[in-house]
């Protein structure tokens, strides 16, 4: 009888240890996932701030830049695509990158028009936009750091066994838009009149 009691105690202790290990691992996965969600929300907040500034900048420059309509159209299209995507999806990341590319082209145009550069409204919006771009970059770095920690946990053995059974999947990184390593080219020539 004494041997049966010892065996039962050992089984209970092992069961408690196994349960504690699984519960602790699951809780760490949930915590890491929530950190990614929070970092993603920070990025979304900064991107929304950027998108709220864009219409003001566009309206301030539109009258002077009629021949640059394609940039405004690209910016509007990119914003619409962004609004139509779900947070945390690769499509959302791509749409945010398209907005960033169109915005970079607009900023180059603004820099090349002295009338716009001297406008206090445009200057104020440009400063705010530059500040927002810095905050977007900072938020993206935070998001990517959270994704790295989470993805490492989700893909590491033996946590990956528990992660896959509970539906924890690797999350996408925010990546630079292809071609963003080069400055955008802008044609500032006025089209010839027929």
C-alpha positions as CSV (number, residue, x, y, z in Angstrom):
1,X,0.0,0.0,0.0
2,X,2.8,2.3,0.8
3,X,4.3,1.9,-2.7
4,X,0.9,2.7,-4.3
5,X,0.7,6.0,-2.3
6,X,4.2,7.0,-3.3
7,X,3.4,6.2,-7.0
8,X,0.2,8.2,-6.7
9,X,2.0,11.2,-5.2
10,X,4.6,11.0,-7.9
11,X,1.9,10.9,-10.6
12,X,0.2,13.9,-9.1
13,X,3.4,15.9,-8.8
14,X,4.4,15.1,-12.4
15,X,0.9,16.0,-13.6
16,X,1.0,19.3,-11.7
17,X,4.5,20.1,-13.1
18,X,3.4,19.3,-16.7
19,X,0.2,21.3,-16.2
20,X,2.2,24.2,-14.8
21,X,4.7,24.1,-17.7
22,X,1.9,24.1,-20.3
23,X,-0.1,26.8,-18.5
24,X,3.1,29.0,-18.1
25,X,4.0,28.5,-21.8
26,X,0.5,29.3,-22.9
27,X,0.4,32.4,-20.8
28,X,3.8,33.6,-22.2
29,X,2.4,33.0,-25.7
30,X,-0.7,35.1,-24.9
31,X,1.4,37.8,-23.4
32,X,3.8,38.0,-26.4
33,X,0.8,38.0,-28.7
34,X,-0.8,40.9,-26.8
35,X,2.5,42.8,-27.0
36,X,2.5,42.4,-30.7
37,X,-1.1,43.6,-30.8
38,X,-0.2,46.6,-28.7
39,X,2.7,47.5,-30.9
40,X,0.6,47.1,-33.9
41,X,-2.0,49.5,-32.4
42,X,0.8,52.0,-31.8
43,X,1.8,51.8,-35.5
44,X,-1.9,52.1,-36.5
45,X,-2.2,55.2,-34.3
46,X,0.8,56.9,-35.9
47,X,-0.4,55.9,-39.4
48,X,-3.8,57.3,-38.7
49,X,-2.2,60.6,-37.5
50,X,-0.2,60.6,-40.8
51,X,-3.4,60.0,-42.8
52,X,-5.2,62.8,-41.0
53,X,-2.5,65.2,-41.9
54,X,-2.3,64.3,-45.6
55,X,-5.6,65.9,-46.7
56,X,-4.6,69.2,-45.1
57,X,-1.2,69.1,-46.9
58,X,-2.8,68.1,-50.2
59,X,-5.4,71.0,-49.9
60,X,-2.7,73.5,-49.0
61,X,-0.7,72.5,-52.1
62,X,-3.4,71.6,-54.6
63,X,-3.9,75.1,-56.1
64,X,-0.2,75.5,-56.9
65,X,0.3,71.9,-58.1
66,X,-2.4,71.3,-60.6
67,X,-0.1,69.6,-63.0
68,X,0.9,67.1,-60.3
69,X,-2.5,65.5,-60.2
70,X,-1.1,62.0,-60.5
71,X,0.6,62.3,-57.2
72,X,-2.6,63.4,-55.5
73,X,-4.5,60.6,-57.2
74,X,-1.9,58.0,-56.1
75,X,-2.1,59.3,-52.6
76,X,-5.9,59.1,-52.5
77,X,-5.9,55.6,-54.0
78,X,-3.3,54.4,-51.5
79,X,-5.3,55.9,-48.5
80,X,-8.5,54.2,-49.8
81,X,-6.7,50.8,-50.1
82,X,-5.3,51.2,-46.6
83,X,-8.8,52.0,-45.2
84,X,-10.1,48.8,-46.8
85,X,-7.7,46.4,-45.2
86,X,-7.7,44.7,-41.8
87,X,-5.0,45.7,-39.2
88,X,-2.2,43.2,-38.9
89,X,-2.5,41.8,-42.4
90,X,0.2,41.8,-45.1
91,X,-2.3,43.8,-47.3
92,X,-2.4,46.5,-44.6
93,X,1.4,46.7,-44.5
94,X,1.5,46.9,-48.3
95,X,-1.1,49.7,-48.4
96,X,0.8,51.6,-45.7
97,X,3.9,51.3,-47.8
98,X,2.0,52.6,-50.9
99,X,0.9,55.7,-48.9
100,X,4.4,56.2,-47.7
101,X,5.7,56.1,-51.3
102,X,3.1,58.5,-52.6
103,X,3.7,60.9,-49.7
104,X,7.4,60.8,-50.3
105,X,6.8,61.9,-53.9
106,X,4.5,64.7,-52.7
107,X,7.1,65.9,-50.2
108,X,9.7,66.1,-53.0
109,X,7.4,68.2,-55.1
110,X,6.7,70.6,-52.2
111,X,10.4,71.0,-51.6
112,X,10.9,72.0,-55.3
113,X,8.2,74.7,-55.3
114,X,9.5,77.9,-53.6
115,X,5.9,79.3,-53.3
116,X,5.0,76.2,-51.3
117,X,8.1,76.2,-49.2
118,X,7.4,79.8,-48.1
119,X,3.8,79.1,-47.1
120,X,3.5,79.0,-43.3
121,X,0.6,76.5,-43.5
122,X,2.6,74.1,-45.6
123,X,5.7,74.6,-43.5
124,X,3.7,73.8,-40.3
125,X,2.1,70.7,-41.9
126,X,5.5,69.6,-43.2
127,X,7.0,69.9,-39.7
128,X,4.1,67.9,-38.2
129,X,4.4,65.3,-41.0
130,X,8.1,64.9,-40.4
131,X,7.5,64.5,-36.7
132,X,4.8,61.9,-37.5
133,X,7.1,60.0,-39.8
134,X,9.6,59.8,-37.0
135,X,6.9,58.4,-34.7
136,X,5.8,56.0,-37.4
137,X,9.4,54.7,-37.7
138,X,9.7,54.4,-34.0
139,X,6.4,52.5,-33.7
140,X,7.4,50.2,-36.5
141,X,10.7,49.4,-34.8
142,X,8.7,48.6,-31.6
143,X,6.3,46.4,-33.6
144,X,9.1,44.5,-35.3
145,X,10.8,43.9,-32.0
146,X,7.6,42.5,-30.5
147,X,7.0,40.4,-33.6
148,X,10.6,39.1,-33.4
149,X,10.2,38.0,-29.7
150,X,6.8,36.5,-30.4
151,X,7.8,34.7,-33.6
152,X,10.9,33.3,-31.9
153,X,8.7,31.9,-29.1
154,X,6.1,30.5,-31.5
155,X,8.7,28.8,-33.7
156,X,11.0,27.4,-30.9
157,X,10.8,23.9,-29.7
158,X,9.0,22.7,-27.6
159,X,6.8,25.9,-27.4
160,X,6.0,25.5,-31.1
161,X,4.0,22.3,-30.3
162,X,1.7,24.1,-27.9
163,X,1.6,27.2,-30.0
164,X,0.4,25.3,-33.1
165,X,-2.2,23.4,-31.2
166,X,-3.7,26.6,-29.8
167,X,-3.6,28.6,-33.1
168,X,-0.6,30.9,-32.4
169,X,1.0,31.7,-35.8
170,X,4.0,33.8,-36.8
171,X,3.1,37.4,-37.4
172,X,4.4,39.5,-40.4
173,X,7.1,42.2,-39.9
174,X,6.7,45.7,-41.2
175,X,9.1,45.9,-44.1
176,X,10.3,48.7,-46.3
177,X,8.5,49.2,-49.5
178,X,10.5,47.8,-52.5
179,X,12.5,50.6,-54.1
180,X,12.4,52.8,-51.0
181,X,16.2,52.7,-50.8
182,X,16.2,55.2,-53.7
183,X,14.9,58.7,-53.7
184,X,11.7,59.1,-55.8
185,X,12.1,60.9,-59.1
186,X,9.7,63.7,-59.8
187,X,9.2,65.4,-63.2
188,X,8.5,69.1,-62.4
189,X,8.2,70.2,-66.0
190,X,5.0,71.9,-67.0
191,X,3.2,70.1,-69.7
192,X,3.3,71.8,-73.1
193,X,0.0,73.4,-74.1
194,X,-1.6,72.1,-77.3
